[in-house]
């Protein structure tokens, strides 16, 4: 699933967890851009293995946008896969 917030796009893993997406969306609205650590800390209250990483700026198509990867279980691949 992909969420868009002010100047940022969030790529969520797993993509099919609507509840996780809703929580990220509500928290991302309160998170300053470039503060992935704060968002990760807040998510870990509900998802202890959550990881938030910002894509390197060299990978961005526009200098005015950012992409963040948000992993509910710490990785894009489930542990049981």
C-alpha positions in Angstrom: 0.0 0.0 0.0 1.2 3.5 -0.7 0.2 6.6 1.4 0.9 10.2 0.4 1.5 12.9 3.0 2.9 16.4 2.8 6.0 16.0 0.6 6.3 12.3 1.4 5.2 9.0 0.1 5.0 6.0 2.4 5.4 2.5 1.0 3.9 0.1 3.6 4.8 -3.6 4.2 2.7 -5.6 4.3 0.6 -3.9 1.7 -2.7 -5.6 2.7 -2.9 -4.6 6.4 -5.5 -1.8 6.4 -5.3 -1.2 10.1 -1.5 -0.7 9.9 -2.0 1.7 7.0 -4.6 3.7 9.0 -2.3 3.9 12.0 0.7 5.0 9.8 -1.5 7.6 8.1 -2.7 9.1 11.3 0.8 9.2 12.8 2.5 10.5 9.7 0.3 13.6 9.8 1.9 14.5 13.1 5.5 13.5 12.2 7.8 16.2 10.9 9.2 15.3 7.5 12.7 13.8 7.8 12.0 12.4 11.3 11.6 8.7 10.6 12.9 7.9 14.1 10.0 9.6 15.7 7.5 7.8 13.5 9.2 4.4 14.1 9.2 5.0 17.9 5.5 5.8 17.8 4.6 2.8 15.7 6.6 0.5 18.0 4.0 1.2 20.7 1.7 -1.0 18.7 4.0 -2.9 16.4 7.2 -3.7 18.4 9.2 -4.8 15.3 8.2 -1.8 13.1 11.0 -0.2 11.1 10.9 3.1 9.2 13.6 4.0 6.6 13.9 7.0 4.3 14.9 6.2 0.7 18.3 7.8 -0.1 17.9 11.1 -1.8 19.8 9.8 -4.8 16.9 7.5 -5.5 14.3 10.3 -5.6 13.0 11.5 -8.9 12.2 15.0 -7.4 14.2 16.9 -4.8 10.8 18.1 -3.4 9.6 14.6 -2.5 10.6 11.8 -0.2 9.8 8.2 0.0 9.8 6.3 3.3 9.6 2.5 3.7 7.5 1.4 6.6 7.8 -2.2 7.7 5.4 -3.5 10.2 7.4 -6.6 11.0 10.9 -5.2 10.5 11.4 -6.3 6.9 9.4 -6.5 3.6 9.4 -10.3 3.8 7.3 -12.0 6.4 9.3 -14.2 8.9 7.2 -17.2 7.9 7.8 -16.8 4.1 
